[in-house]
Amino acid sequence: MVGAIKRVAKLDVKLIIEKRNLVSVEYSYLKHKVEDEVSMICNDILFVIEEHLFPSSTTGESTILYHNLKHYYRYIVEFKVGNGRKEAADQSLNVYENWLALNFFVFYYEIMNSPEFSCCLAQEAFDEGIVELEAI
């Protein structure tokens, strides 16, 4: 259908209202198809991370890498609505907060040459995380 719309558009003629509406409806339909496909791909990636990569990770480095890969929630947020959007946004926010915190600690450790302060900040964050987990 996209091919037919492109051929009509390339005629460079003014379209009557009915034809313009058809173009709008078709592109809207295609937009939803693309959103569904992106959602499916992102969910597949997230499933593989959660069900296979996390459980088989043996080092802190690989666990952090797999956690950071969960940024695919962000792509889902971009087009979801309602509860689906809120759930994906919450997941995405969690990933970004952890990523930012980790990079902040690394910044202090490596760039500011302050490993003691970096470790202190990391320990505080860890302790706060434990308190939150215990509250659940």
Disulfide bonds with the S-S distance in Angstrom:
none
